[in-house]
Amino acid sequence: MIDILPKQVLANSRGQYFKIEKFFLSQPQYDIIGKKFINILMKLNCYDDIEVYHDLEERVLNPSPESLRDWIQERKSINVIIHSSDAMISISGDDHFMTLYNPDEDFLELIQQLASSEGMYVWKP
């Protein structure tokens, strides 16, 4: 997970996770999180090719920064394939996190640094 929280919230947590989650998914908070997603993916694209499937319809290799920004701001579901690492990052427009699949050690280290640069955390559920 690439998330705004440093670790998974336990089901029996005394906090008010669902109220806070709803707050983060509302405007303008989601715009702030979306910008972090955009920045992480654009920085990643400086290091490697990315192939983006948005709304599971169209496939674009190395999309323009503007297209990537628009898809995330419109809360489109996107999957980002990083072929050199055989990894994928998935974003659902209804979440405040990105899901990371199959990262190798080098890719995981890079994504941790990129997430950290945007004030986000990488953790395993």
Disulfide bonds with the S-S distance in Angstrom:
none
